[in-house]
Amino acid sequence: GHTTGPSLNNDKLYKFAYSAEVYVDRVKASLQKSAGYRISSGVDVNLLWRNPDNDDDQLVKITMKDVQVENVNERPADKNIFKGKSTEKIIGKEYLEALQKPIMVELVRGKIKTFYSYQNEPGFTQNIKRGLASLFQLQLHSGSSREVDISGKCDTTYHVRQDQVTKIKDLDSCEIEKKRFTSHNRILDVSTKATSATVYVLEDSFIKSIKAEENFVFALNYRRKTGAKIVSKQRLELKSVQAGTGLIAAKQVSGVIKTLDPNYVAIPLEAEPVKSECKKCPSLSEHWKNIREQMHPDKLSKPDAAKSFLSFIQNIRKATKEEILKIIKSENKELLPQVVDAVTSAQTPESLEAVLEFLDFKDASTSLLQERFLYACGFASHPSETLLKSLTEKFKGDVASQEIRETLVIVMGALIRNLCDRDGCKLPAVVEAKRLILNRLEKANKDDNVQMYLLALKNALLPEAIPVLLKYAESGEGPISSLAATALQRYDPSFLTKEVKETMNRIYHQTRKIHEKTVRTTAAAIILNSNPSYMEVKNILLSIGELPMEMNKYMLSMIQDILRFEMPSSKTVRQVLKDMRAHNYDRFSKMGSSSAYTGYITRGPDVSSTYSLDILYSGSGILRRSNMNIRVFDRSADLHAIQVVLEAQGLESIIAATPDEGEENLDSFAGMSAILFGFQLRPVTFFQGYGDLMSKMLSATGDPMNVVKGLVLLTDFLQEIQLQSGPTASAEFMGGLAIDISGGMEFSLWYRESKTNVKNRVAMFVAGNTEVDSFFVKTGMETTLETETALDFISTVQFSQYPFLVCMQMDRVDSPFRTHMTKYESLPSGRRYTARRGKAATLAGNEYPLHQENSNMCKKVFGAKSDSAGSWF
């Protein structure tokens, strides 16, 4: 009769040769040098029963024989981990016996209806047999359907040409339980690609040969060279057809199974989860003892600190709450903050419970640890709803330190955005946290409270918060309106409606009330960055010349930067300038020291990065705002890596100068605010009020104030994979950053000079481990990359004359860069083959060029200084 699946002849025994290979290597490497192994065997196949009512319902017996395990590539004897070992020794006696026990599959129209095996067999041998059985599933007409095999339920497409059938499985569509998590930002994440194809050659309505290949490729988005691939191949070839045993007569399959061996049971064809136990792994506290020293505060700007941090997180992820608490409770106060960084970054339910049980928010004396915990939550790579819920509960309860209370709500804002970006905006905890922030802001009466909720919104970036931010930007007092405006500046331009642009135009042109320069310049930046109309640009250009002195210079510099760096609005700006030629000369020859400048740090094949520096002074030469930004972007995503803003106001009285118009009543203030990897930290105040300023000036040591110090988990990627030949594989990439950012301001009345300094010291360590685990053998590749650097930004202002002299310097020290790769094959006994290669280079230090005008001024400042030695004050 006609069948739509392959059909076996009665009374025949089909003898096949089978092999399953895995390879692990760098993405571009050829497979000849890869790490891996091969399992090979004979496979006997024969028909046991055919349904008397349906020719196309067959019960087939499949048996593996003479199983061998060997290298996938030739290895010299001393490098061959299998040398001199029998298969029984490698796999283990009971496993080998289990592997060679037959299985049965019921094929209906070529698809596996039922898979029979022994119930209590080890999962790992069962999966190898599932992988073999899955190869026998095929249809003989072209078309697509969802099919279940070892990989789960997947979209599968068949192409049939005469005696050849190609089966393409869409691995991204497979429904199977596998652990997986990714990083919050695409640039810090890993791209993956998975493909599966099987080619069948048929003869005499049954299988002559099968070749299957699966490929998995992983690449770090910010450095694609750091990546890996796993290739899995299966081959089945018909060697001979011999006389076999006759069929068993029965009405139904169940009868046949009973006759053969009642111990056979129907089990799922989809792979079952297996995990090989680690026999020699150290306990969490042993591991911590080994790495403690690297985590000392003095070593926090070294790659080894980041490396130890990553390995610690991996171990915390396997630990119980009790094991974690034991370390937290016994550690001294120098190392405890780093432990808190790691425990929080692990993001397991156990680690969160441990740290929350340890921290007491009612106790102000441990506020440093509370802050480290909260910042680690703000950087969380894949936060849970539970985390946001716990923070909301803490915020509603008693919090001893006001600064911690502020940090709590700022971090809640960051978690809201992170969860919303992963389609979690409707989760109950997210809805509640959003409602809490918006409601409390509405009721807030003290400026401090308004400020903390605005900072939370600056992290959350909720579309529904835009009207509130507009209200505060236009009618709030100085610092409040400035904060609301910078929050709006963080939204994607696509959210900035007509209403937003109208408000920003009113603020910039002061239609309704007088605004401070800092808010007006932010409003201008928002307009110019969100696809401005011809008229909007024209009005801004016409205003230059009518503005307060330093603001003229700043706006001019901003326009020049847009043109020079070819920003999106540069076309419109050029058009307006062409039509306005008549009014230009006087307007555009303004004196002053303020400036805005953007340049590239790197332009690479994978990602590029830019720095921008803009600085606005008051008319008397005192800094109002300096803003340094570093952004990293690729073709489809961008990341605000760093922003450091120094702000000052009301300092004119120190040098007995006249404040700018509209700024006569501003309170003396200086402070610093930072964004790190898209997360706005709690701003730091250097001094507030004239009295505070004077006492700090008289005792000024010029020591920079710490803004952020700690360990951050940047890249956090894990994917477990079920290979169709049976083994499980995993790819894990982690990137850790040890960071130390500080900033300070000093004044010298004697030299009429002020200096601001921002130091960024960072070290990074990235580790990737891609591994195939077959229980009796593991093979894989570890790749690491490490680098450290320091970026200093110093601006020196001499205000003994006008226009005062300003010199800005942005320097990066020499940065060592090392990469390392190890491929390995290992047996549980400890026998191991490894191949290593490494590369080291130094990225030469660099003084980043700012504009020509700045270079000329630096020559003047440093030329004038050499003859006047002496200390500050």
N, C-alpha and C positions, 0 to 999 in steps of 0.2 A: 504494500500500500504506500501511498505518497506521504512523506513526512515533511514537517517544516523545521525539524531539528536534525542533527547528525544521527545516523542510525547504525547500530552495531549489528554484525552478523551473529546468528546463533552459533553456539558450539565453537567459538573462536577465542583464542587468548591473544590479545594485542600486547606486544612488548615494546615499551618506550624507554628512551634515555632522557632523564630529567636533570636540569641544573637551575639553581637559583643563586644569583650573584648580587652582591652589593658593593658599591664603591663610594668613598667619601673623599672630596678634594676641594681645591679652590675652584671658583666658577669657571675660569678659562683654561684650567689644566687639562692635559690629555689623560685618559683613563689608565694609560700604561704605568703611571707612577703612583696611582691612587692607593690609599689604604682600603682594605676590604676583605672579603672572604667568599668562598663558594661552597654551597652544599650541593652534592650531586648524588643521584641514585638511579636505579632501574625502577620503572613503574609498570606493573602488570594491570591490564584493564580487561574485564570480561563482563558479558551480559548475564544477569542472573534470572531475570524475569521480564516478560513483556505483557502488558495488559491485553487480555483476550479481546476486550471491547475497543481498544484504542492502540494501534500500532505505535503511536508516538508517545507512549507512556512507558519508560524503560527503567529498570533498576540495575545500576551498574556498580560493580565492585572495583575499587582502586587500591592497589597495594604498593607501598614503597619498599624497595629491597636494596641491600648492599649500599647503605648510606655512607658517603664519604664527606669529610670536611677538609678543605684545603685553601691555600692562598689563591687570591684572585689574580695576582701578578707573581711572576717568578721571584723568589727570594733566595739569596745564598743561604746555605745550611745554618749558619750562625744567626741569621736574622729570621728564620722560619719558626714561628711559635708552635706550629703543629708537628715539627720534625720528631720522628720516633714515637709518636703517640697514636694509638689505635683510635678509631672512631668511638669505640666504647669508652675509652679513657677520656676523650675530649667531651663527649656529650653526657656520659654517665649511663650506666647499665639500664636503669629503669626507664630513662628517657628514650634511649635507643629502642628498647623493646616497644614502648608506646608508639614511637614514630613508625615502626614497621608493622603495627597492627592495621589491618585493612579498614577502609571506610566505605560506605555505600552512599550513592546519590540517586535520587529518583529524578530522572530528567523527563519533563513534559514539554513537548515542542521545543526542546533545546535549552529550556530554562530549568534551573535546579529548584524542584518543588520542596524536597526534603533532604537534609544532610544527616546521615546516621553515623554515630561513633560511640565510643565508650564514655560513660558519663564522667567518671572521676579521673580522667586523664589530665596530666599537667597542661595548663593553658597554653604554654609555649609550643609544645609539640602539636597540640590541637590546631593552633593557628597556622603552623607550617602545612598541615594537611588541608586546612581550609583554603590556603593559598593555592595549593595544587588543584583542589576540587573546583575552585572558581574558574580555572582555565577552561574547564569543560562546558562552561555555559556560553552558548552562542546561538544566534538565529541566522537562518539562511536567506533572509530577504532584507533589503535596505530599509532603514527606518530608525526612529528614536523612541526610547521609553525609559521609565525609571526602573532600575533593576537592583536587587539585593545581591551582594556578594561579600567577600571578606572585608571590603572597604566600607561597608554600610550600604545605605540606599542611595544610588547615584544616577544622574542623567547619563544615559549610555546611547551612543549612536553607532549603527552598523552600516558599512558600505560593502556591497557584495558585487564582485566581478568574477563571473564563471566560477573557478575553483578557489578563488581567494576571498577571504572575508577580513575586513579591518574593523576592529572594535575600538572606539574612542570613548574613554570614560572621563567625564568632567569632574575632576577631583574636588573642585571648589563647591560642587553641589552636594557632596556626600553628607548624609546625615549619620554621624557616628559620634559617640561620646569621646571627646579628646580635649585635654587641657590646652588652653591657648590664652595668652594675653599680649597686648601690644602697648606701645607708649602713646601718651596723649597727643604729642605733636608729631605730625607726619615726617618732618625733617629729622627728628631724633629717632625715627622708627626704622623698621626693617621691611623691605619689599620682598614679597614671595611670589613664586610662580611654580605651578605644579601641572604636570602633564602625564597622561597615561595612554598608551596605544598597544594593541595586541593584533598581530597578523596571523591568520590561520590559513594553512594550505590544506585543501581537502582532496581525498582520493577514495573512490568507491564509497561515496556518501559518509565516510568517517574521516577522522583527523589524520593527516600525514605529518604535519609539523605545526608547532606554535612558537611564535617569538613575541614576548611581551616586554615592554620597557616602560619604566616610570621614572620621571625626573622631578626633583625638587630643588629649586634654586633660591638662595637667600642672599640679600645684599643690604648692607647698611646704607641708608639713603644719603648720609653725609660723607661717606667714603666707600664707594661701591667696590673698591678693591678688597675691602674687608668683607668677605662673604664666603659662601660655601655652597656645595651641591651634594646631593645624594642621588645616586643612580641605582635603580634596582632592575635587574634583568632576569627573566625566566625563559627557559627553552625546553620544549618537549618534542622529541623526534621519534617517529615510529621506526623501530629496528627490524621487527619481524612479526608475522602473524602465524600462530601455531594452532594446532587442534586444541580445543578446550573442553570444559565439562558442559553437560547439557543444561537446559533451562529447568527451573523449578516450577512446577505447575501450581498455580494458586489463583483465586479470584482477586485477592487484594494484596497490596504490598505488605501490610501488617502480618499476614500469614507467612510470607516468605521470611521476614525478619525473625519471627518466632521460631521457625524451623531451623534457621541458620544458627542464631545465638541470641537468646532472650535478653542478654545484657546490652544489646545495641539499643540506643535511644535516639530519638530525633533531637538534634540540638541546633541552635541558630548558626547560620553560615557566616553571619557578621562576626568579626574578630572579637575575642573577649580580652579585657584589659589584663596585662601581665606586667609585673614590675620585678626586676631582680633586686634582691636585698644587697645592701652594701655590708660586707663582712668586716672590713678593716677601717671603717670610717670612724674618725674621732668623735667624741661627744661634743655638744655645743660648748661646754666649759673648757674642754681640752683645746678645742679649736681657738677659742677666745684667748687662752693663755699664750698660744703661739703667735697671735697677731697683735696683741695689746699694744706692744711697743710702737708699732707703726702708726697707731691712732692717737699718739700723744699730740696735744695742741701745737707744740712747736714743729711738728712734722706735717701739719695739715696742708702745706702747699706742695707736697711731693706726690708723685704718681703712686708710690707704695702705699700711701694712706688710702687712696682711691681703690687700689687693688685689694687691700685687706677688707675694706668696706664691702666690696662686691662679694667676696668669698664668705664674709660674715652673714650677709643677707641670705645667700643661698642656704647656709646652714640653719639660720633662724626659721626659714620657710619650712624646714622639716621638723622643727622643735615643738615641744608642748609648752603650754603657758607656764607651767612650773619651772621647766628648765630655763626659760627666758627670765622669769622673775628672779631666779637664783643669782644670775649674773648681774641684773640691774641692782639688786639689793646689796650686793657685796662690793660693787665697784667704787673707786674713790672719785672725788668731785672733778678732778682734771679730765678723767676719761669718760665719766658718765654722759656728758653731752653727746659724744660720738656714739656711745652705745644707743642712746635715745634716737639719734639720726638713723641708725641701722635698723633698730627694732621697728620704728615707725615706717621706714621705707619697705620693709618686708611685706606689709599689707596682707597678712593672713589674719583670720579671725582670732587665732591664738595670740599673735603678737600685739594686736590692737587691745585685746582684753588685758594682757600683761601690763602694757604701758599705762593704760587708763587706771588700772588698779593701783599702780605705783604713784602716779602723779596726783597731788592733792591741790586742786585749784583754789582751795580756801586758804592755802598757805603761801604767803607772798615770798617767803625766803627761798623757795625753789623756782622762782619765776624764770630764771635762765633756762632750766630744763623744760619748763612749760613752753617757752618760746621756741626752743629747738624742736620740740614735738610738733608744735603748730606749723612751723615752717616746713618740716618734712611732710606734713599733711598737705600743705599748699602745693608742694612739688609732686604729690603722689602720681605715679604713672597710670594706675588704673584703680582709682578710689572706689570704695563700695558705698552703697546707700547707707549702710550701718555706720560708717565713719561720719558722714554728714549728720546723721541722726544723733550720734553721741556728742558731737560738737555743739549741736543746737541745744541739747539738754544741758550741757555744761554752761552755755551762754545764758540760759534762762535761770540757772542756779547761782550760787554765791561764787564770785570770782574776786579774790583778795586784791590782786593788782589791776589797776585801771589799764595799764599798758597791755596786759595779757587779755583783758576783756576786749580791748580794741583789736588786738591781733586775732582773737577768736573769730570775730565777725568778718574781718578782712579775709581770713582763710575760708570761712563758710562761703563767701562770694566766689573764691577760686574753685571750690568744690562744685558749686552750682554750675559754673561754666563747664567744667570738666565732665560732669555727668550729663549735662544738656548736649554737649558735643557728641556723646555716645547714645543719643536718643533716649536719655533718661529724664527729660524735662517734666514728664508726667508722674514720676515716682513720688509717692506720698511725702518722703523726707525732703525732696527738692521743692515741692509745692509749698510745704510748711516753711522751709528756710526762706524762700522768696517772699512769702507773705509777711514773715516776721520782719525782714529787713525793710521792706517797703512801708509797712505799718508803723514801725518804730521811727523811721525817718520822718514820716508825716507828723508824728507827735513830738519829735525832738525839739527842745527849746534852746539847750546850750550848744554853742558852736562846736565844742569838742565832740558831742554826740553826733551832730549833723555830719561832722567830718568823718567819723568812723564808718557811718552807714554809706556815705558817698564813696569812701575807699572800697567798701565791700562791693558796691555797684560797679566800681571801676574794674574789679576783677570779674564780676558776674557777667557783665555786658549783656544784660537782658534787653531785648527790644522794647519791652513794656516799661522800662525805666527811663527811656529817652525823654518823655515829657517832664518828669521830675528833674532830671539833670538840666534841662533847658531852663526851668524855673529858677534853679539855684545859680546857674551860670549868669543869668541876666539880672536877678534881683538880689543875689547873695552879697555879703561883704567880701572884701579882698580875697583872703586865702580860700574861702568857701567857693566863691565864683570861679577862682582859678582852678580849684580841684574839679569842680563840675565840668569845666571846659576841657581839662585834660582827659577826663573820663570819656567825654564825647569823642575826643580825638582818637581813642583806641578802637572805636567801632569801625567795622568794615564800611567803606563809603556807600555801599548799596543800602545800608540802613538809614542813611542821613537824608531824611525827607525834605521837602520844600520848606516845611516849618523850621527845621533845624537850620537850613541855610539862611532863611530870613532872620532868625534870631542872631546867628553869628554876624550877619551884615549889620544888624542894629548895634551889636556890642562893639564891633570894630569901628563903625562910624559914629558911635556914641549918640545914636538918635534919641534915646530916652533918658539916658543919664551918663555921668562921667564914669569911666571904668579905668582900672589900673592897666598900665602898659602890659603886664604879664598876661592878663586875660585878653586884651585886645590882640596881642601878637598870636596867641593860641587860636583865637577866632579866625584870624587871617589865614593861619596855617590850615585850619579845617576847610575853609572856603577853597583855598588854592589846591587842596589835595582831593576834593571830591567833585571832579569834573565841572569846574566853574564856567559860568556863562561869560560871553564877551563883555557884557555890561558889568558883571561883578569884578572881573579883572580890571576893566577900565577904571572903575570907581576906586579900587585899591591903588592903582598907579597914580591916579589924580590926587589921592590923599598924601602921597609922599611929597614932602616939602612943607606940608601944613602941620606935621606931627611934632611932638616934643623932640628935642635935639637927637638923643641917642636912639629913639624909636625910628626916626627917619632912616638912620644909618642901618639899623637892624632890618627894616622892611626892604630896603634897597638890596641888602646883602642876600636876603631870602629870595628875592626875585632873580638876582644874578645866579644864585645856586640852582634854581629851577631850570634856568636856561642852560647853564654849563653842564649840569648832570642829566639834561634831557628828560626831566620828569614828565609824567603824563600831561600836565597842564601847560608844558612849554610851548606847544603849538599855538594855543590861544594867546599866551603872553606875547609871543613874537608878533602875531597878527595885530594885537592892540598897540604894541610899541611902534609898529610900522605906520599905523594910522595917526599916532600921536606925536609924530616927529617934532612938530613945532614946539611943544611944551617941554622938551626933555632937558635941555642942557642945565638949566638952573636947578631943576628938581633933582637931577641925578648926580650932582657934584657935591653931595653933602659931606660935612666933616663928622667925625665921631669914631668911636672905638668898637661899637657893637658889631657882631658879625654872625653869619651862618654859613656852614661849609659841609659838603658831603663828599666822601671819596671811597674808593674800594680798598678793602684790606686784602681780600683774595678774590680771584675770579677763576673758578675751577670747573672741571667737566661735570662734577656732581652738584656742588653748591657754590654760591658766591656769597661774600659778606661785605657789608658796607659799614663805615663809621660816619656819624655826623656829629657835628659839634656846633652848638649855637650859644651865643653869649650876649646878654642884654645888660647894659649898665644904666645907672641913673645919670642924670646930667652932671653930677658932681664926681663921677668916676668910681662910685661904689657899685659892686656887683649887685644886680637885681636877680638874675637867674642865669645859671650856666647849665647846659643840657647836653650830655654825651650819650649817644645811642650806638649800639652795634646790632645790626640785623643780619640774619642769615636767611637765604632764600634759594629755592630751586624753581623749576618751571611752574610748579603748581601750588607751592605752599611757602609761607614765610614764618620766621620765628623771631620774636623780639628778644634777642639773647640778653642784652644788658641795657639798662638806662640808669644813669646817675644824674640826678638833678640837684644842684645846690641853689638854694634860694635865700635871699637876704632882703630886708627892707628896714627903713627907718634908721639907717646907720649914719646919716649925714651929720648928726650932732657930734659924733666922735671927732670929725675933722672940721667941725664948725663950718659946714657948707650948707647951702640953701637946698631944701628938698625940692623935687619937681612939683609942678602944679598938680593939685589934687592929691598929693601924697604927704601933705604937711602933718597929718595927724596919725600917721602909721606908727604902730608900736614897734620898737626895735626887736628884730627877730632874725635868726639865721638857722638854717636846718638843711637836711638832706633827705632825698626820697629816692628809692631805687626800685627798678623792675628787673626781675631776674627770670629768664625763660618764660616771659609772658605773665609772671606772677608779681603783682604789686606788693612790696613789703610794707610794713608799718614805718612811716617816716620817722627820722631821728631829729631831735631838736638840739642844736648847738647851744643856743641861748634864747631866752624869751624875756623881753622887757629890758629897760636900760640898766637897772641895778644888776641883774644877772650878767649882762654883757660886760659891765665894768669889772665885776669881781673876776670873771673869766679872763678878761683881757690882762688884768694885772697879774694873774697867776698863769698866764698862757705859757705852756711848755711847747706849743706847736705840735704836741703828740696827736696823731690822727685818731679820730673816734671810729670804733669798729661799727660797720653797718651790717655786715653779714659775714658769718664765719661758720663753716660746717661742711657736711658731706651731702651731696645731692645725687640721687639716682636719676640719671637723665634718660638712658636707653634701657628699656626693660621689656624684652621680647622673649616669649617662650611659645613654641608650638610643638605639640606631640603629633606624631604621624604614624599611621598604620600602613606599613608597606604591604603591597598585595601578595608578596611572596611569603608573608607570615611574621617577620620580625617587626618590632616597634622601633621608631627612630624619634629623635627630638633635636630641635635646633633652639639654642638659647643664646641670646646676645644681651649683654649688660654693659652699660657705660656709666662710670661713676666720676663725679667731679668733686675735687677737694677745693674749697674756695675761701678766699679771705679778701674782703673788700673793705677798705677804710677810707675816710675822707676827713679833711680838716680845713680850717681857715685861720690865718694868722694876720695880725696887723702890726706894722711898725710905725708908730707916730713919728719917730725920729727921722726915718727915711721917707715918710709919707708913702708907704708902700703896703700893699696887701697881697697875700698869697693864698691860693686855694689849691689843694692837692687831693687827687683821688687816686688811690693805688688799688689795682685789681691783680691779685695773685691767684692763678688757677693751675691745677694739675689734673690731667684726665687719664683715666685708664679704661680701655674697652676690652672686654673678653667675649669671644664667641666660642661656643662648643657645640659641634654638630656630631651626633653620635647615633650609631645603629646598635641596638642591644638585642642579641639573640640568646640571652641567658647564659649560654655556654661560651660565647665569645662576644667581645665588644670591639667595635672599630669606629674611629672618628677622627676629628681634626679640631684642635684648639687653635684659635688665632687671637693674638692680643695686639693692641697698639697703645702706646703711652706717650704723653707729651706734657711739658710744663712750661708756663710762660708768665711774665708779669707785664702788665700794661699800666703805665703811669701817665696821668694827665695833670699837668701843672699850669696854672695861669698866674702870672705875676703882673700886678698893676702898680704903676707909679703915678700918684695923683698930685704931684707937685706943680704941674702945669696943665694947660688944656690945649688941644685934646690930650688927655693923659695917655701914657704909654702902656700898652698891654702886650704881653708876650705869652702866647699859648704854646705848650709843648705836649706832644703825645708821643711817648716812646715805648717801644717793646724791646725787651732784652732778648738775647740769643735763646732760641727754644730748641732743646733736643727733642728728637722725634724717633721713636723706636717701634718697629713692628716685628712680630715673631709668629712662627707657625710650627705646630707639631702635629704630625699625622701618627696615629697609633693603631695597633691591633693588640688585644690583650685577652688572656684567659683568666678565669677566676683564681687559678693557682698563683697568679702574680707574674706569670711569664708574659713578656711584653716586647713588642717591636715598636721602635719609634724612629721617625725621620724628622729632623728639625731644620729650619732655616730662619735667619733673622736679618734685619737690615736696620742700620742706624744712620741718622742724618741730623744736621743742625740747620734749623731755619735761622738765617742771620737776623740779628736784631735790626730794628728799623725805627727811624724817627719819621713819623707820618707827616707828609707835607700838608700843611694847611695853606691858606691863600698867601700869595706873594706879599701882600700888605703886612701879614703877620710876621713873615720872615724878616722884613725890613725893620719892624718894630723890635723884634727880639735882639737884633744887632745893636739897636740903640740902648735897650734896657741893660743888656749885659756889658755893653761898652761903657756905659755910665757908671756901672757898679764897681768895676774893678778897683777904682781908686778909693772907694769908701768901704773899708772893712769894719768889723765890729758886729756885736750881736744885735738881736731884735731888742727893741725898747732901750 
